[in-house]
């Protein structure tokens, strides 16, 4: 008699009927770009707010031959990314990577990778609040009407009030976009720096909101326009200095506090991009002075022990200042 | 009826329901995401005629007890087809096309008007039918534009109804309402979502 089989999961955790339900929602989301398709989100073995929507979308699209990358605010080595990567290593046994180029499916929390995406890649966003009008109109019945009528005046009023109060549009993340000339969509809390990457992107972009039970999509090569005004055109953040480790410019930087005497550095938010550049020999002004970079922790630890691994020294990410409003930002 | 029931031991479904279903879905997903590009459907199925292997794979991958399914007159005339689909998906076969989430069309020349199917509602445009249309070949003769297409793309399939271009124009004019088409045949699937603009030439 053979030994009792170890406890196994269906491929990618979800049962087949759930996957079909999510897959049908994904197909409708692709057919109506930017429209939020309701779906029967399941309880996942992680709390709401940790990417349950993204995880369900990833589980529904994932195949045996996929190579999965998971990033959290651009980093492959933070808790959320490590845990989700481990979850799929355990339940789907798919190959994982930290390299944007090697990945076929990239699940992301709040960043678009700096490396340009390809047409064979799928980018899955974790979305906390999918409704861009929610803070302007709390009633779902009303926001649904507003989308049905393409009545987005409220959103323009909100952006206008920013200008009246601050002299410029002060929204720095989750900056609303118009998709394919019809639906206004929340791009998830990515910095507005990443908005231009969504426009005409060769990859398929899928968005999953687990608690709010919505899926939406941007097909490849689709027009994505950040809302703005003729006299206050959309502009992305600019940074005063290049990355302190790899000297990259034109990328999104995180502020890292070094000591309690005001010491700080600005480094690439996208760890894979930064590491690749350093391996290629690029050096920033603090690459010698900074604590040595730790290799990535072994994969799959999030699913195995359950112990939380704090970021290695020197890699602590400041998430304060309203996510995406980096201290190094220079206003135009 | 009892004689028919006895002879309809349904043909086999997917060899591997998990991975065949996933691969077929991925083909349909990329087909709708990149309208006009034909994605390979490789699942080994032997559905009862006149249902094709590719169309059967799409139904098995996407339908279940939540998705009422409508069959065109040619398929509805073959009880073995309904038995096969019911057995493998659990989907209810409906006679009223308005109730269907999915519709199977094997005789595209005689395809009913798109308006007989669910179009979705302004506040729920996703509540619309997906038409799985069985074709024999893909080719060119049409030009596609819209989300998912870089510039424009050449596309064609046969057979299609004679008034296909005006039909698709009327469907596009309803956007964000309207039906979505998955054309299945010749080893692949191509998608024509409601967002696509179809022109001659």
Interface residues (C-beta under 8 A of the other chain):
Chain A: X10 X11 X16 X17 X19 X20 X21 X23 X24 X25 X26 X27 X28 X29 X30 X31 X32 X33 X35 X37 X38 X60 X61 X62 X63 X64 X119 X144 X145 X147 X148 X149 X180 X182 X183 X200 X202 X204 X217 X218 X219 X220 X221 X222 X223
Chain B: X17 X18 X19 X21 X22 X23 X25 X26 X28 X29 X30 X32 X33 X34 X61 X62 X63 X64 X66 X67 X101 X122 X123 X124 X125 X126 X128 X130 X146 X147 X148 X149 X150 X175 X176 X180 X193 X194 X195
